[in-house]
Amino acid sequence: MRTLAPTFLALALTAALSAPILLAGCETHAGYRTYDPYYNDYHVWNNGEVVYYNNWEHETHREHRDYRSRSADEQKQYWDWRHHHDHDHDHH
C-alpha cells in the first residue's frame, strides 16, 4: 500500500494541474458566445472568429492580445472592421 501512495499523489497532482489547460482548450475549440453591443448581435468566439480577429490585428498593425483584454474602444474597432468583412459569418 505504501508504494501506491506516492503514485496516487503524483497522478492526482498531474490531473489537478492539467484541468485548467484541458478546459481552456475546450473553450477555444467549442467557442464561447459573445455579445457585440455596437451591432446588437451575438457571435460565437470560436476558431473561425479567431481567424478574423488575427487578420484584424495584422491589418491594423496591432500586437496580439486576447480580445477580452482589449479596451472597449478597441473592441468596437474590431466589430466595426468585422462587420465590414462579414461575408460568411453566421450570427447567433
N, C-alpha and C positions, 0 to 999 in steps of 0.2 A: 504494500500500500504506500509506503513512504516514497518509492520511486515514481509513483504516479502523480504525486502532489506537485513536484516541480514541472512536470509535463503539462498537467492540467492548468497550472498557473500561467505557463508560457502561452498556451492556446487561448486562455481567457483574455490575457493581456493583448495578444495579437488581434483577436476578434474585436475588442473594445477600441483599439486604435484604428482598425480598418473600417469600422462602421461609418464614420463621417465621410471618408473617401468614397465608399461604395454608394452612400446616399447622394452625395454630390454628383457622382457620375450618373445616377438615375435621373436626377433633376435636369441635367444637361441633355440627356437622351430624350426623355419624355417631354421636357419643357415645362414651363410654368406660365400661367395666364397673367398678362399684364395689361393694365388699362392705359389707354392713350387719351389723356384729358383734353388734348388740343383738337382731336378729331372725334372725340366721344365714341370710341370703339375699343374693342379688346383685341389683343394679339397673343398668340401662343409663342412664348420665347423658347424656341427650340433650335435645332441645328440649322434649319433654313433661315430663321431670323438672324442667327449669329453670322451667317454669310453676308446678309445685307449690312449688319452692324459693322463687321470688319471692313466691308467695302466703303462704308461711310467714313470710318476712321481713316482709311487710306486716302480716299479722295479729298478729305478735308484736312489732311496732314496732322492728324491727332495721334498722340501716343495711345497705345492700347490700354484701356481701363474697363472694368466691369461697368455695364450700363447703369446699374443701380447705385454706383458710387459717383456718377456724374451729377453736376448741378442741374437744377430744374431748367435753366436756360439751355444747357447743352442737350438735355433730353428733348426739349422742344425742337431744337435744331435738328436732332436726329429724326424725330417724327415728321417734321416738315420735309426733310430730304427723303425719308422713307415713303411718304405718300406720293411723292413725285416719281418714285421708282417702283411703284406698286403695280407691276404688270400681271403677276401671277400669284400674289399673296392672298391667302384666304383669311377673312376676318371671322372672329368668333364672338 
